[in-house]
Each structure stands twice: as C-alpha cells, then as structure tokens.
C-alpha cells in the first residue's frame, strides 16, 4: 500500500538540523580540547601571534571562533549549493583549504609545544565535525542519491 503525504519535502529537508547539530558539535569538540589541555595537561594556552604581545586563548574565544567559523561555512555552502553545479565539491575544497591555512597560525606562533598541540587539535576537531556533516547534508549529495534511487526503480 502506498501512502501519500501532503507535506512538502525538498532535497534539503533535514539539512538544517544536521548542520545545526554539526555547528554545536564543533563548538563542543573545540571546547572539550581546550578543557583537556587546560585542566588535565595544565597547558598555559598563551600565544604570541607574530611575536607580539602574549595572549591567553580562553574558552569563550574558542567557543566563539568555532561558532562563527562553522556558521560562515554553513552560509557559504548554502550559497554554493544554489549557485554552483557542484557546490558541495567546491565547498569541500574550500573548507579543506581554509583548514590548512588556519594551521599556519598555531605552527608559526610563539607558544609552548603543548599549547601548539592544543590549538592544532582544536582546529582539527572543528573541521572533523563540520566538513563531513555539512557534506553529508548537502543538497547536491541528496539530489544525486534521489536520482540514483529513481534510476534503480
């Protein structure tokens, strides 16, 4: 028996939920790395960007930057999905490029090794949560899956 639904579904149904959870997960993951570094390993989490004044990397800054970067990534993906034939692919290349560029800061800043490791870890966990979740939720991916499902019928 076939049921019919009157609700409208679009290829990106559920994408907002997946992406929202990914943003929250990325923030939580970065904060977790900060907590482990600060509380368990007693890292000083002080950096001297460009050899300038020492700055402590606080948990609020970690959460805020993780949130902002994740939301900007989401916004860019939405624009690319609407404007580019391969929006998700373009976004993924861009996201990985941004990750690699973001690692320059921790690698080149004046900081203790443990602080550098924590900063690199924070960058990596945010990317590890956001990139696959956003790609999974991509309308391009869902449209391809729907097309393949239609071809199989």
N, C-alpha and C positions, 0 to 999 in steps of 0.2 A: 504494500500500500504506500502510495506516495503522498507525502504531506506537503501542503503549500504554506508558505509564510507570507504575510503581508508586510513584514518589516523590511526595510531597505538594507541591503548589505552591499558593501563596496569592497574592492580589493584590499583596502587598508583597514578593514574592521579589525579591531583589536590591536592595531599597531601602536596606538596612543598608550594603551595600557602596558604593552611590552616595553615601549620606550620610556614611559614614566617610571616603571619599576627598575629599568636599567639605570636611569639617572639616579634614583635613590640608592640603588645597589652600588653604583660607582662612588657616590659620596660616602656611603657606609664603609666600603672597602678601603678607601683612602684614609678615612678617619681611623679605621682599625690598624692600618700600617703605622700611622702616627702614634697611636696608643701603645702599640707593641714597642716601637722604637723609644718612645719617651718613658713609659712606665716599666717595661721589662728590661730593656737594654740601657736605660738611663742615657740615651743619646742627647747631646746638648741641642741639636737641631738649630744651630746657628750657622748662617751662611754669610759670606761677604761677596755679594754679586759684583763682578768686575773689579774686585779688590777694594770696594767701597766700605761703607760703614757696616758693622756687623748687624744682622737682622735675625731675630728668632722666628722660626717658622712655627706659627701657632696653629692649634687645631681649628680655630674659626677660619683662618686663612685657607687651610687645607680644604675644609668643607665648602667654603665659598667658591674657591677657584674650581674645584671639582664640579660643583653645581653649574657654574657659569659656562665652563668649557663643554660640559655634557649638553646643556641646553642649546648652546651655539651649534654644536654638532648636529643636534636634532633639527634645528631650524634649517641648516644648510642641506641636510638630507631631504627634507620636505621640498625645498626649492628645487633641488636637482631631480627629484622624482617627478616633479611636474614639468620641468623644462628640458631634461635630457633623456634621450632614448635609453641610455644605460646609466641612469642617475645613481643607482646603488653602487655600481662598479667605480664610477668616478669618485663618489663619496668615500669609498673604502680606500682607494689610492690616496686621496687627500688626507684622510684620517690617519693612515699609517705614516704618511709624510710628516704630519703635524706631530705625531708621537716621536718620531726620530729627531725632529728638530727640537722638541721640548726636552729631550735628554741632554742636549748640549749644555743647558744651564747647570744641572747637577754635576755633570762631568767636568765642567770648567770652573765652577765656583770654588772659592777658597772655603773649605769645610773639612771636618774630620771624616774619615773613611766611613764610619757608621752613619753619620748624617747623610753623606752622599748616597750610601746604600738605601737608606730610608726614603730619600727623595726619589731615587730611581724606582724603588718599589711602588711608591705612590703613583707615579706616572704610569707604570706598567699595569697596576691593578685597575686603574680607571679605564685604560684602553682595553684591557682584557674583558671588562664587563660591557662597556659601551659598544665597541666595534662589532662583536658577534651578535649582540642583541639587536642593535639597530639594523644590521644586515639581515638578520632573520626576519625582522618585521617589515622589511622593505616591500613596498607595493610592487616593485619590479619583480622581486622574487616571488611574491604571491601571484602575480599575473602569470608568470611563467609556469608555476605549479598548476594553476587553474587551466591554462591552455593545454598542458600535458595531460591533465586529468580528462579534459574534454576529448583529446585525441585518443585516449585509451577506451572511450565508450564506444 
